[in-house]
Amino acid sequence: MSLPEQEFQAEQQRVTRVVTEIDERIDHLTEKLGAIREEVVEIRNNFWDDVTVNLDEPDDIIETYVSLKQQAEVLSERERNHRHAQNQLKKLLRLHQSPYFGRIDFTETGSDRTDSIYLGIGSLLNATDDEFLIYDWRAPVSSLYYDYPPGPAEYETPDGTVHGELELKRQYIIRDGRILSLFDTGVTIGDELLQEVLGKHSDSQMKSIVATIQREQNRIIRNTTSRLLIVQGAAGSGKTSAALQRVAYLLYRFRESLTADQIVLFSPNTMFNSYVSTVLPELGEENMQQTTFIEYLEHRLGRDFHIEDPLSQMEYVLTAMGEGDYEARIEGITFKSATSYLEMLERYVAHLGREGLVFKGIRFRGETLISSEQIRTQFYTYEPTLPIPNRMRLLTEWLLEELRAISKQELEKGWVDEEIELLDPETYLKAYQRLRKKKQFTENSFDDYEKERDQLAYMVVQEHFKKLRSGVKRLRFLNVPAVYRNLFANEELARRLHDDLPARWQEIAAKTVELVNDAYLAYEDATPYLYLKERLEGFQTNNSIRHVFVDEAQDYSPFQFAFLKRLFPRAKMTVLGYFNQAIYAHANPNSSFDWLNTLYGPEETELFVLTKSYRSTRQIVEFTKEMLRDNANIEPFNRPGSEPTVQQLPNHSELAARITDRILQLQGEGHRTIGLICKTAAESRQAYDALKGNLDLRLITQESGSFEAGIQVIPAYLAKGVEFDAVVIYNASREQYGRESERKLFYTACTRAMHELHVYFLGEKSPFLP
Ligand SMILES: Nc1ncnc2c1ncn2[C@@H]1O[C@H](COP(=O)(O)OP(=O)(O)OP(=O)(O)O)[C@@H](O)[C@H]1O
């Protein structure tokens, strides 16, 4: 809807006024910052001049301490001011670019005043502090903008619901102080603006969606009630975008009590971390912590095991069909991912409380000081009702006591004298000084050879036993690998603990034993192993994290979720996923998020479903949704584009030639990010080699740390979560994407496309292609 010229002028004048105000603030703040900086530099330079250092008498020392402390406090206060001013300045610079993107006029019920509320990425008061020139998009009243068309409307505040009438809803695109476009919107947040935003070329970085958040996304962003919030949505429905906006919202809403480092996001891979890392800074917030699940496992178990990463597991699942143990492995993965396996481990722990724990004897200089048998017997003398970790603590104390006694006996042994001979002069000196110190307190001491030898022997033995003691404190005497292995080595026991073992149990068990013996953990074993270890040693929970976000949640097993819940006992969880995209083997093709409901119980769980797909053109969404069996729930956002193409080619060289032409054409049309998506790492390498002579390509592997514009050759499972202007599917043959388990992987690959999708294949075409 175009506005009368006069009104447009009035809007432009307001923008100019606000920008002038912002610029004045910027000048003022820059000056202030300069002054603070100078002050800080000066304090640092003169730090020691202004401190009185005198250490002669106790009183002087106290005075010195007080003076130092004062000086340090002054410095840190100035530094705090500096940081604060700097953040302010950053916000103002962003507002200077584009002070606001929306306006609502709202009349509260019972009032005759209509307020105009302008929304931007941060709030701004006028000079006299009595009027908001800009409201933060996260303020309670701003919710109206996202939730209602003109008409009756309401919003929540901490003091209750405010009702009224929304008189106007307007959107702006402002750059460098000028209104580029402006329109009044009806039902949803302007199709026009959204069209414009979505029609743009993609970037190597994800963008914030603050100006065009949709109502159903807003509900996810502002939800503060549920313990577990599940967001289920089709590819491109804005799950990740909503999650990042939600982080920004939570940081604003709970700014008194919540900081960015109390929020953690589990992402699918490290490249994804780099892809989303600019969104929060763009919104003026610090980034939350980001990690991947494998990184966490490495951190906890990497010292003792080589852990298979999930992508290698994936690569195996996708490529090893012909291998003899393939079926057993797949069965094992499914079995070890289920919560019924967790229950089996629980029963195992109960069993271990009575018998079956395995210990390592404590050995020293080739001799056993305390045998594994002694340790085991001692452990099982403790009250059986005590939890195992508590008994481990008692056992630790007992072992330390035993070691103390043994260390006394060692003092007289020959090896000690041998080592004394070899001591360096410094150690001698230390021993001598210690003796002298002791002598001050004993009256009748004399400096004979015996005493010195005793002191040196004591030092030698202590030095050796330090290592033994610290091992004991870290429970190194508990043989967790053997305990885990025994579950698989003893079939009769396994059958007692689980009444529905998989058909290929013997194969699965033999393989598990073999790998654990080699200090190797398959990905499906890593979380269960860690879980068992924690149940025996005591759970290391993280109590500081308040919000956990899990992106691409369909790739996590129920077992892993149960683990995360235990690991972060004080956190709320936001889980984003789409079961149609589940491409890991353990996810049963018909599974949904139903089982997640049981994690915290239905009362504490809320499910939001996003059905509109924003990423791709209508043509691409229509094309890709045909690939799914249950495709009813996907609606394209109405953005037109060209039809996807599918082309058969007779051989590899023809394939390389056609793809080269296509990519050059796409580049000619201005597409900046182009994904050449392959099924696996092996195929990506092959495609890369075939094309690198003709095109400037980048091969993406698990190790790639970041995204860049240009042509990326990438395995489908690494392309999760990211998007490209144009996608070319390298070879969509039946051989590559024919099995039911490959349907979702193929869907994920094709749905990475925003504007163009081109599919090539050799031989027979994939049955999933429409
Ligand atoms: N409200 C919105 N306004 C503007 N753009 C949006 C909006 N919602 C989503 N988008 C855009 O749609 C694209 C897909 O969003 P996002 O990656 O968050 O979806 P997703 O559900 O996590 O996708 P997938 O699961 O397929 O990786 C992004 O380019 C995002 O900017």
The ligand as a Tripos MOL2 file, in Angstrom:
@<TRIPOS>MOLECULE
LIG
   31    33     1     0     0
SMALL
NO_CHARGES

@<TRIPOS>ATOM
      1 N1         10.5970  -15.2250    9.5390 N.pl3     1 LIG1
      2 C1         11.5470  -15.2660    8.6350 C.ar      1 LIG1
      3 N2         11.9020  -14.1620    7.9710 N.ar      1 LIG1
      4 C2         12.8700  -14.1980    7.0470 C.ar      1 LIG1
      5 N3         13.5480  -15.2870    6.7050 N.ar      1 LIG1
      6 C3         13.2370  -16.4240    7.3460 C.ar      1 LIG1
      7 C4         12.2250  -16.4760    8.3350 C.ar      1 LIG1
      8 N4         12.1580  -17.7380    8.7840 N.ar      1 LIG1
      9 C5         13.0780  -18.4370    8.1050 C.ar      1 LIG1
     10 N5         13.7280  -17.6480    7.2370 N.ar      1 LIG1
     11 C6         14.8050  -18.0160    6.3240 C.3       1 LIG1
     12 O1         14.5930  -19.3240    5.8580 O.3       1 LIG1
     13 C7         15.8230  -20.0160    5.7520 C.3       1 LIG1
     14 C8         15.7630  -21.2980    6.5420 C.3       1 LIG1
     15 O2         15.7820  -21.0120    7.9180 O.3       1 LIG1
     16 P1         16.4740  -21.9720    8.9670 P.3       1 LIG1
     17 O3         17.8050  -22.4040    8.4780 O.co2     1 LIG1
     18 O4         16.3610  -21.3170   10.2760 O.co2     1 LIG1
     19 O5         15.4760  -23.2070    8.8740 O.3       1 LIG1
     20 P2         15.5800  -24.6320    9.5300 P.3       1 LIG1
     21 O6         14.1900  -25.0230    9.8470 O.co2     1 LIG1
     22 O7         16.5700  -24.6450   10.6210 O.co2     1 LIG1
     23 O8         16.0820  -25.4430    8.2710 O.3       1 LIG1
     24 P3         16.7510  -26.9040    8.1090 P.3       1 LIG1
     25 O9         16.2350  -27.7730    9.1820 O.co2     1 LIG1
     26 O10        16.3130  -27.3170    6.7450 O.co2     1 LIG1
     27 O11        18.2150  -26.6760    8.1470 O.co2     1 LIG1
     28 C9         16.9010  -19.0610    6.2080 C.3       1 LIG1
     29 O12        17.4490  -18.4250    5.1020 O.3       1 LIG1
     30 C10        16.1460  -18.0570    7.0400 C.3       1 LIG1
     31 O13        16.7880  -16.8090    7.0260 O.3       1 LIG1
@<TRIPOS>BOND
     1     1     2 1
     2     2     3 ar
     3     2     7 ar
     4     3     4 ar
     5     4     5 ar
     6     5     6 ar
     7     6     7 ar
     8     6    10 ar
     9     7     8 ar
    10     8     9 ar
    11     9    10 ar
    12    10    11 1
    13    11    12 1
    14    11    30 1
    15    12    13 1
    16    13    14 1
    17    13    28 1
    18    14    15 1
    19    15    16 1
    20    16    17 2
    21    16    18 1
    22    16    19 1
    23    19    20 1
    24    20    21 2
    25    20    22 1
    26    20    23 1
    27    23    24 1
    28    24    25 2
    29    24    26 1
    30    24    27 1
    31    28    29 1
    32    28    30 1
    33    30    31 1
@<TRIPOS>SUBSTRUCTURE
     1 LIG1         1 GROUP 0 **** ****
